[in-house]
Amino acid sequence: MILAPLRGVTIRCFRSVFGPLMREAGFTEAMTPFITANAGVDPLRDRELKGGAECGLRVTPQFIGKDPSALRTCLERVKAAGYATADLNCGCPFPMVRNKGRGSGLLRTPDVLRRMLETGCEVMGPGAFSAKTRLGVERPDELLGLMSVFNEFPLRFLTVHARTARQMYEGSCDMAAFREVASAAKVPVVYNGDAGLGGIDGFDVMVGRGFIRAIGERDDAEVWLARYVDASLGELRSPHPVLGRMKELVAYWRDLPRWARRWNVVKLARNLDELRSGLGLV
Ligand SMILES: Cc1cc2nc3c(=O)[nH]c(=O)nc-3n(C[C@H](O)[C@H](O)[C@H](O)COP(=O)(O)O)c2cc1C
């Protein structure tokens, strides 16, 4: 089971604090939220990677971009720094990203996609580069038509979030379309989308929001949250961004009975004292 990249949520500081819970839940690996693979950008200076290993699990850096030579430079750097695996984001649904041909936009430019996958497998080596995508941009059968491209390469695996980009994070996952992709795939396929920590029969899974919710359901959630506040303050050195970070996390718990009332207080908190007392962290 792989921890999904959730930008702003499963960030480096989160992974270092919640590492023990990730291991307890059965995760064997975490994928970083995307790191931009643009020319002239040093990925090792990205907040996601600065400082090396953190959670006691394999950490796979994920990259987003459409420039094979920039990707090559980034991968060479992370590989030299000791990362054995890396991933390409072919699924980000946001129109601003997608319309520039990055993320799920790569599904619309198979030649660029091919060159990105080729570069990744060349630099990282066979079985060390993966890709994460969706069933399509507009329709759930688009990925199926692109499997011949993904099948050309010795990918480590292909993670498929069983929604289209147009769906964003709404509506249900399309298990039938996912199964068609899985049977057409010559590379291992990892299921993603609304999976709980119990997984999905017959497939490796990537889980994001289900793990975040499970933390809120723990009796000792406050203890972990207090640690996260402290670690975040150590990292960010100013209360305001810590507040934003905690609100983003606790928002995932607002439907849980224990947190619903607290959420209403916490979303308005203006400083860390208000946050701590609103969350019952004192
Ligand atoms: C806030 C947020 C940030 C995300 N950031 C990324 C990202 O950086 N890279 C990526 O491939 N997917 C990203 N995703 C998608 C998730 O990795 C995952 O595919 C999606 O949430 C479905 O899985 P889940 O239902 O287990 O959460 C993000 C999703 C959310 C909600």
PDBQT file of the ligand as one rigid body, heavy atoms in Angstrom, charges set to zero:
ROOT
HETATM    1  C1  LIG A 301      -5.487  18.131  -1.751  1.00  0.00    +0.000 C 
HETATM    2  C2  LIG A 301      -5.036  17.136  -2.781  1.00  0.00    +0.000 A 
HETATM    3  C3  LIG A 301      -3.778  17.231  -3.335  1.00  0.00    +0.000 A 
HETATM    4  C4  LIG A 301      -3.328  16.296  -4.294  1.00  0.00    +0.000 A 
HETATM    5  N1  LIG A 301      -2.059  16.404  -4.792  1.00  0.00    +0.000 NA
HETATM    6  C5  LIG A 301      -1.619  15.469  -5.691  1.00  0.00    +0.000 A 
HETATM    7  C6  LIG A 301      -0.272  15.493  -6.211  1.00  0.00    +0.000 A 
HETATM    8  O1  LIG A 301       0.558  16.332  -5.855  1.00  0.00    +0.000 OA
HETATM    9  N2  LIG A 301       0.071  14.527  -7.120  1.00  0.00    +0.000 N 
HETATM   10  C7  LIG A 301      -0.805  13.546  -7.529  1.00  0.00    +0.000 A 
HETATM   11  O2  LIG A 301      -0.442  12.703  -8.337  1.00  0.00    +0.000 OA
HETATM   12  N3  LIG A 301      -2.064  13.500  -7.044  1.00  0.00    +0.000 NA
HETATM   13  C8  LIG A 301      -2.483  14.419  -6.140  1.00  0.00    +0.000 A 
HETATM   14  N4  LIG A 301      -3.750  14.323  -5.633  1.00  0.00    +0.000 N 
HETATM   15  C9  LIG A 301      -4.586  13.149  -5.982  1.00  0.00    +0.000 C 
HETATM   16  C10 LIG A 301      -4.393  12.030  -4.959  1.00  0.00    +0.000 C 
HETATM   17  O3  LIG A 301      -3.064  11.541  -4.990  1.00  0.00    +0.000 OA
HETATM   18  C11 LIG A 301      -5.337  10.831  -5.246  1.00  0.00    +0.000 C 
HETATM   19  O4  LIG A 301      -5.161  10.433  -6.581  1.00  0.00    +0.000 OA
HETATM   20  C12 LIG A 301      -6.808  11.188  -5.012  1.00  0.00    +0.000 C 
HETATM   21  O5  LIG A 301      -6.978  11.927  -3.815  1.00  0.00    +0.000 OA
HETATM   22  C13 LIG A 301      -7.678   9.921  -4.958  1.00  0.00    +0.000 C 
HETATM   23  O6  LIG A 301      -7.221   9.033  -3.956  1.00  0.00    +0.000 OA
HETATM   24  P1  LIG A 301      -7.887   8.962  -2.471  1.00  0.00    +0.000 P 
HETATM   25  O7  LIG A 301      -9.386   8.851  -2.687  1.00  0.00    +0.000 OA
HETATM   26  O8  LIG A 301      -7.291   7.749  -1.830  1.00  0.00    +0.000 OA
HETATM   27  O9  LIG A 301      -7.531  10.233  -1.769  1.00  0.00    +0.000 OA
HETATM   28  C14 LIG A 301      -4.201  15.250  -4.701  1.00  0.00    +0.000 A 
HETATM   29  C15 LIG A 301      -5.480  15.167  -4.133  1.00  0.00    +0.000 A 
HETATM   30  C16 LIG A 301      -5.910  16.069  -3.190  1.00  0.00    +0.000 A 
HETATM   31  C17 LIG A 301      -7.299  15.909  -2.587  1.00  0.00    +0.000 C 
ENDROOT
TORSDOF 0
